[in-house]
């Protein structure tokens, strides 16, 4: 029987992101390769960084990392308003967070991995978990959630493997582990920059979605579902936002990379989405905004890539060169075909709309109705259904797209 690994990777997205970050900090390819010595080295790194951030002056670069910690672990030893102001006084308290379980400690199954856990933690140390006062959701008689030594370290390595801002963090879950590791690796590097130079030392206008898309490309992920979990965990208004890509998005990205016309279309999209302030500085990076369009929000509040391309082609109808217009159109058709599985043969729909507009008592009015409906997927679907039914009632004999013909 083999010994359990010092650090397990679980299905919990926060623990999983932290486990990958810990492995990268330790120089390991996989969290399962980590040893007790590796955990000790990571704990030492965490302790050093936490103490530096927690005792930094408010105008120091390291203070920005304290803001990250405060957004994730409010009221912890590292972020409490009454924390010691000197590192040597704070260090023992932080070291105790990551110390191995004491000999003879009462152990329970770890909340994350099921290993023996001799410590219990609550909201102050665990993002998005209940406080110790929420007794109805905790094991009977336990004032906190049991967390083993490895998972305690992983849950504080979390901000290194996440895309962080001064008030939130974003982690990635993916069916392809190589993409997860690449996402964490890039963020570990970014975390080091924040500690040394603060947020002002980072490139403006970047987004978590861009890091995720880059990770998918670098990992040559193939068909795989990807989820971004963005959250804030402070004491005022904690929130969680979930966005996902469809499994075929990574295939779409590979198709774009391998086709000159599609690459041009993606470049034009990124350029159109870049925003600048009055001084010419980038306020919204086009690459990040384009990557964001590939993710669909769980609550439905997200922009559609196809709708964005429609807006670009419609609003700047006279400004695009023919080659550019063709590249953007090809990009839209490829996305619809690869990601949604939709046919790009629109001839039946074009015939239906042409017949419906031409046979109306006011063709100009019907054309205006179509132009308005085209701005919304839902309203356009309703219009196509009404047009199909109307033409079938007219019995024109022309085969049309619609429910009765099976043509979509």
C-alpha positions as CSV (number, residue, x, y, z in Angstrom):
1,X,0.0,0.0,0.0
2,X,1.5,3.4,-1.0
3,X,1.6,6.4,1.3
4,X,-0.9,9.2,0.7
5,X,0.7,12.2,-1.1
6,X,1.7,15.1,1.1
7,X,-0.7,17.3,-1.0
8,X,-3.7,16.0,-2.9
9,X,-5.6,17.8,-5.7
10,X,-9.3,17.7,-5.1
11,X,-12.3,18.8,-7.1
12,X,-12.8,21.9,-5.0
13,X,-11.8,24.8,-7.3
14,X,-10.2,26.9,-4.6
15,X,-8.2,24.1,-3.1
16,X,-7.2,22.8,-6.6
17,X,-5.9,26.2,-7.6
18,X,-3.9,26.4,-4.4
19,X,-2.5,22.9,-4.9
20,X,-1.2,23.8,-8.4
21,X,0.3,27.0,-7.1
22,X,2.0,25.2,-4.3
23,X,3.5,22.6,-6.7
24,X,4.8,25.4,-9.0
25,X,6.3,27.3,-6.1
26,X,8.0,24.1,-5.0
27,X,9.3,23.4,-8.6
28,X,7.2,20.2,-9.0
29,X,5.3,19.2,-12.1
30,X,2.3,17.8,-10.2
31,X,1.0,18.4,-6.6
32,X,1.1,14.6,-6.0
33,X,4.9,14.8,-6.4
34,X,5.3,17.1,-3.4
35,X,7.1,15.8,-0.3
36,X,6.9,17.0,3.3
37,X,10.0,19.0,2.7
38,X,8.4,20.7,-0.3
39,X,5.4,21.6,1.9
40,X,7.7,23.1,4.5
41,X,9.5,25.2,1.8
42,X,6.2,26.5,0.5
43,X,5.0,27.3,4.0
44,X,8.2,29.3,4.6
45,X,7.6,31.2,1.4
46,X,4.0,32.0,2.3
47,X,5.0,33.1,5.8
48,X,7.7,35.4,4.5
49,X,5.4,37.0,1.9
50,X,2.5,37.4,4.3
51,X,4.6,39.0,7.0
52,X,6.2,41.4,4.5
53,X,2.7,42.4,3.1
54,X,1.0,42.6,6.5
55,X,3.7,45.0,7.9
56,X,4.3,47.1,4.8
57,X,3.6,50.8,4.8
58,X,0.4,51.8,2.9
59,X,2.5,53.5,0.2
60,X,4.7,50.4,-0.2
61,X,4.4,48.0,-3.1
62,X,4.0,44.9,-0.8
63,X,0.9,46.6,0.7
64,X,-1.0,45.7,-2.5
65,X,-0.5,42.0,-1.7
66,X,-2.0,42.7,1.7
67,X,-5.1,44.0,-0.1
68,X,-5.3,40.7,-1.9
69,X,-5.0,38.8,1.4
70,X,-7.6,41.1,3.0
71,X,-10.1,40.4,0.2
72,X,-9.7,36.6,0.7
73,X,-9.0,36.1,4.4
74,X,-10.7,38.9,6.4
75,X,-10.1,38.8,10.1
76,X,-7.2,36.4,9.7
77,X,-4.0,36.8,11.7
78,X,-2.5,38.4,8.6
79,X,-5.2,41.0,7.9
80,X,-6.8,41.8,11.3
81,X,-6.6,45.5,12.2
82,X,-4.9,44.6,15.5
83,X,-2.2,42.5,13.9
84,X,1.4,43.1,15.1
85,X,3.2,45.9,13.2
86,X,6.6,44.1,13.3
87,X,7.4,41.0,11.3
88,X,9.2,39.2,14.2
89,X,6.1,39.5,16.4
90,X,3.7,38.4,13.6
91,X,5.8,35.6,12.2
92,X,5.1,33.0,14.9
93,X,1.3,33.5,14.5
94,X,1.6,32.9,10.7
95,X,3.9,30.0,11.1
96,X,1.4,28.3,13.3
97,X,-1.2,28.4,10.5
98,X,1.0,26.1,8.4
99,X,2.5,24.0,11.1
100,X,2.0,20.2,10.9
101,X,-0.6,18.7,13.2
102,X,0.5,18.4,16.8
103,X,1.2,14.9,18.1
104,X,-1.9,13.5,19.8
105,X,-4.3,16.1,18.2
106,X,-7.9,14.9,17.7
107,X,-8.2,14.2,14.0
108,X,-11.1,14.3,11.6
109,X,-11.4,13.8,7.9
110,X,-10.2,16.8,6.0
111,X,-13.1,18.8,4.4
112,X,-11.2,18.8,1.0
113,X,-9.3,15.6,0.6
114,X,-10.4,13.3,3.5
115,X,-6.9,13.0,5.0
116,X,-6.5,13.2,8.8
117,X,-6.9,16.8,9.9
118,X,-5.9,18.0,13.4
119,X,-7.0,21.6,12.9
120,X,-10.3,23.3,12.2
121,X,-10.6,26.5,10.2
122,X,-13.5,28.9,9.4
123,X,-14.1,32.0,7.3
124,X,-11.2,34.0,8.5
125,X,-8.8,31.4,6.9
126,X,-11.0,29.8,4.3
127,X,-12.5,31.9,1.5
128,X,-16.2,31.5,0.9
129,X,-16.7,29.3,4.0
130,X,-19.1,30.0,6.9
131,X,-17.9,31.4,10.2
132,X,-17.5,29.2,13.2
133,X,-20.9,30.6,14.5
134,X,-22.8,28.8,11.7
135,X,-23.1,25.6,13.7
136,X,-25.9,24.1,11.7
137,X,-23.6,23.6,8.7
138,X,-20.7,22.3,10.6
139,X,-20.1,18.7,12.0
140,X,-21.7,18.3,15.4
141,X,-19.5,19.8,18.1
142,X,-16.9,21.2,15.7
143,X,-16.3,24.9,15.6
144,X,-14.8,25.0,12.2
145,X,-14.0,22.9,9.1
146,X,-11.4,20.2,9.5
147,X,-8.4,21.0,7.2
148,X,-5.3,18.8,6.9
149,X,-1.7,20.2,6.8
150,X,-1.4,20.0,3.0
151,X,-4.8,21.7,2.3
152,X,-4.1,24.4,4.8
153,X,-1.0,25.4,2.8
154,X,-3.0,25.0,-0.5
155,X,-5.7,27.3,0.7
156,X,-3.2,30.1,1.4
157,X,-1.2,29.4,-1.8
158,X,-4.5,30.1,-3.6
159,X,-3.9,33.8,-4.4
160,X,-0.6,32.8,-6.1
161,X,-2.4,30.5,-8.5
162,X,-5.4,32.9,-9.0
163,X,-5.8,36.0,-11.1
164,X,-6.1,38.6,-8.3
165,X,-7.1,42.2,-8.0
166,X,-7.1,44.4,-4.9
167,X,-10.6,43.1,-4.2
168,X,-11.2,39.8,-5.9
169,X,-9.7,36.6,-7.2
170,X,-10.3,34.3,-10.2
171,X,-9.4,30.6,-10.4
172,X,-9.7,28.2,-13.3
173,X,-11.1,24.7,-13.5
174,X,-10.5,22.7,-16.7
175,X,-10.8,19.2,-17.9
176,X,-7.2,19.5,-19.2
177,X,-4.8,19.6,-16.3
178,X,-2.0,21.1,-18.5
179,X,-4.2,24.2,-18.9
180,X,-4.8,24.4,-15.2
181,X,-1.1,24.2,-14.5
182,X,-0.3,26.9,-17.1
183,X,-2.9,29.2,-15.7
184,X,-1.5,28.8,-12.2
185,X,2.1,29.2,-13.5
186,X,1.4,32.5,-15.1
187,X,-0.4,33.8,-12.0
188,X,2.5,32.7,-9.7
189,X,4.8,34.9,-11.8
190,X,2.3,37.7,-11.6
191,X,2.0,37.4,-7.8
192,X,5.7,37.9,-7.5
193,X,5.5,41.1,-9.6
194,X,2.7,42.4,-7.3
195,X,4.8,41.8,-4.2
196,X,7.8,43.6,-5.7
197,X,6.1,46.4,-7.7
198,X,2.5,46.5,-6.7
199,X,-0.4,46.6,-9.1
200,X,1.1,49.7,-10.8
201,X,3.9,47.4,-12.0
202,X,1.5,45.3,-14.1
203,X,0.4,45.7,-17.7
204,X,-2.8,47.8,-17.8
205,X,-6.0,46.3,-19.3
206,X,-5.2,42.6,-18.8
207,X,-7.9,40.1,-17.8
208,X,-8.2,36.7,-16.2
209,X,-10.0,35.5,-19.4
210,X,-6.9,36.3,-21.5
211,X,-4.7,34.2,-19.2
212,X,-7.1,31.4,-19.4
213,X,-7.3,31.5,-23.2
214,X,-3.5,31.7,-23.4
215,X,-3.3,28.6,-21.1
216,X,-5.7,26.7,-23.4
217,X,-3.6,27.6,-26.4
218,X,-0.3,26.7,-24.8
219,X,-1.7,23.4,-23.6
220,X,-3.1,22.5,-27.0
221,X,-6.1,21.5,-24.8
222,X,-8.4,19.9,-27.4
223,X,-12.1,19.5,-26.5
224,X,-12.4,20.5,-22.9
225,X,-14.7,22.5,-20.7
226,X,-13.3,25.5,-18.8
227,X,-14.7,27.4,-15.9
228,X,-13.6,30.6,-14.2
229,X,-14.7,31.1,-10.6
230,X,-14.4,34.8,-9.6
231,X,-15.1,35.8,-6.1
232,X,-14.8,38.3,-3.3
233,X,-14.7,37.2,0.3
234,X,-14.6,40.3,2.5
235,X,-16.9,41.0,5.4
236,X,-19.2,43.4,3.5
237,X,-20.6,41.9,0.3
238,X,-19.0,38.5,-0.6
239,X,-19.9,37.3,-4.1
240,X,-19.2,34.6,-6.6
241,X,-19.5,34.8,-10.4
242,X,-19.1,31.7,-12.6
243,X,-18.3,31.9,-16.3
244,X,-17.7,29.0,-18.7
245,X,-16.5,28.2,-22.2
246,X,-18.1,25.5,-24.3
247,X,-16.0,22.4,-24.8
248,X,-15.2,23.3,-28.4
249,X,-13.8,26.8,-27.7
250,X,-10.3,25.4,-27.5
251,X,-10.7,23.7,-30.9
252,X,-12.0,27.1,-32.3
253,X,-8.9,28.8,-30.9
254,X,-6.6,26.2,-32.6
255,X,-8.6,26.7,-35.9
256,X,-8.0,30.5,-35.6
257,X,-4.3,30.0,-35.0
258,X,-4.0,27.8,-38.1
259,X,-5.8,30.1,-40.6
260,X,-4.5,33.4,-41.8
261,X,-7.9,34.9,-42.5
262,X,-9.3,33.9,-39.1
263,X,-6.1,35.3,-37.4
264,X,-6.7,38.6,-39.1
265,X,-10.4,38.6,-38.0
266,X,-9.3,38.0,-34.4
267,X,-6.7,40.8,-34.6
268,X,-9.4,43.2,-36.0
269,X,-11.7,42.2,-33.2
270,X,-9.1,42.8,-30.5
271,X,-8.1,46.2,-32.1
272,X,-11.8,47.3,-32.2
273,X,-12.3,46.4,-28.5
274,X,-9.2,48.3,-27.2
275,X,-10.2,51.4,-25.3
276,X,-8.0,54.4,-24.5
277,X,-8.3,57.4,-22.1
278,X,-7.9,61.0,-23.1
279,X,-4.1,60.7,-22.8
280,X,-3.9,57.7,-25.1
281,X,-3.3,55.2,-22.3
282,X,-5.0,51.8,-22.7
283,X,-7.9,51.4,-20.3
284,X,-9.3,48.2,-21.7
285,X,-7.0,45.8,-23.5
286,X,-8.6,44.4,-26.7
287,X,-7.0,41.0,-26.3
288,X,-8.5,40.6,-22.9
289,X,-11.9,41.9,-24.0
290,X,-12.0,39.5,-26.9
291,X,-11.1,36.6,-24.7
292,X,-13.9,37.6,-22.3
293,X,-16.4,37.1,-25.2
294,X,-15.5,33.3,-25.2
295,X,-16.9,32.9,-21.7
296,X,-20.6,32.6,-20.9
297,X,-21.8,33.7,-17.5
298,X,-23.9,31.3,-15.4
299,X,-26.5,34.0,-14.8
300,X,-26.7,34.9,-18.5
301,X,-25.2,38.3,-18.0
302,X,-22.4,38.1,-20.6
303,X,-21.8,39.4,-24.1
304,X,-21.9,37.1,-27.1
305,X,-19.0,36.9,-29.5
306,X,-21.3,36.5,-32.4
307,X,-23.4,39.6,-31.3
308,X,-20.2,41.6,-30.9
309,X,-19.1,40.7,-34.4
310,X,-22.5,41.7,-35.7
311,X,-22.3,45.1,-34.0
312,X,-18.8,45.7,-35.5
313,X,-19.9,44.8,-39.0
314,X,-23.2,46.8,-38.8
315,X,-22.0,49.9,-36.9
316,X,-18.9,50.3,-39.0
317,X,-20.4,49.1,-42.2
318,X,-18.8,51.7,-44.5
319,X,-15.4,51.8,-42.8
320,X,-14.3,48.2,-43.2
321,X,-12.2,47.2,-46.2
322,X,-13.6,44.2,-48.1
323,X,-10.8,41.9,-46.9
324,X,-11.3,43.0,-43.3
325,X,-15.1,42.5,-43.6
326,X,-14.5,39.1,-45.1
327,X,-12.1,38.1,-42.2
328,X,-14.6,39.2,-39.5
329,X,-17.5,37.4,-41.3
330,X,-15.4,34.2,-41.6
331,X,-14.5,34.5,-37.9
332,X,-18.2,34.6,-37.0
333,X,-19.1,31.7,-39.2
334,X,-16.3,29.6,-37.9
335,X,-17.3,30.3,-34.3
336,X,-20.9,29.3,-35.0
337,X,-19.8,26.1,-36.7
338,X,-17.1,25.0,-34.3
339,X,-18.6,26.1,-31.0
340,X,-22.4,25.9,-31.5
341,X,-22.4,23.2,-34.2
342,X,-24.4,25.4,-36.5
343,X,-24.3,25.1,-40.2
344,X,-23.2,28.2,-42.1
345,X,-25.5,27.5,-45.0
346,X,-27.8,30.5,-44.6
347,X,-29.4,30.2,-48.0
348,X,-32.8,28.8,-46.7
349,X,-33.0,31.6,-44.1
350,X,-32.1,34.2,-46.7
351,X,-34.8,32.9,-49.0
352,X,-37.4,32.9,-46.2
353,X,-36.6,36.5,-45.2
354,X,-36.5,37.7,-48.8
355,X,-39.9,36.1,-49.6
356,X,-41.4,37.4,-46.4
357,X,-40.2,41.0,-47.0
358,X,-41.2,41.0,-50.7
359,X,-44.7,39.6,-50.1
360,X,-45.7,42.0,-47.4
361,X,-48.0,44.9,-48.0
362,X,-45.2,47.2,-46.8
363,X,-41.8,45.7,-47.7
364,X,-40.0,48.7,-46.3
365,X,-41.8,48.2,-43.0
366,X,-40.9,44.5,-42.9
367,X,-37.3,45.3,-43.6
368,X,-37.2,47.7,-40.7
369,X,-38.8,45.1,-38.5
370,X,-36.1,42.6,-39.5
371,X,-33.3,45.2,-38.8
372,X,-34.7,45.7,-35.3
373,X,-35.1,42.0,-34.6
374,X,-31.6,41.2,-35.8
375,X,-30.2,42.9,-32.7
376,X,-31.5,40.2,-30.5
377,X,-31.1,36.4,-30.9
378,X,-34.5,35.9,-29.2
379,X,-36.4,38.5,-31.3
380,X,-34.8,37.3,-34.5
381,X,-35.9,33.7,-33.7
382,X,-39.4,34.9,-33.1
383,X,-39.5,36.8,-36.4
384,X,-38.2,33.8,-38.4
385,X,-40.9,31.6,-36.9
386,X,-43.6,34.1,-37.7
387,X,-42.3,34.6,-41.2
388,X,-42.2,30.8,-41.8
389,X,-45.7,30.4,-40.6
390,X,-47.0,33.3,-42.7
391,X,-45.4,32.0,-45.9
392,X,-46.7,28.5,-45.3
393,X,-50.2,30.0,-44.9
394,X,-49.7,31.8,-48.2
395,X,-48.8,28.4,-49.7
396,X,-46.2,29.8,-52.0
397,X,-44.8,26.3,-52.8
398,X,-41.2,27.5,-52.1
399,X,-39.4,25.3,-49.5
400,X,-38.5,27.5,-46.6
401,X,-36.4,27.1,-43.4
402,X,-38.6,26.4,-40.4
403,X,-40.0,23.8,-38.1
404,X,-42.1,22.0,-40.8
405,X,-39.2,21.6,-43.2
406,X,-36.6,20.5,-40.7
407,X,-34.2,23.1,-42.3
408,X,-32.4,25.3,-39.7
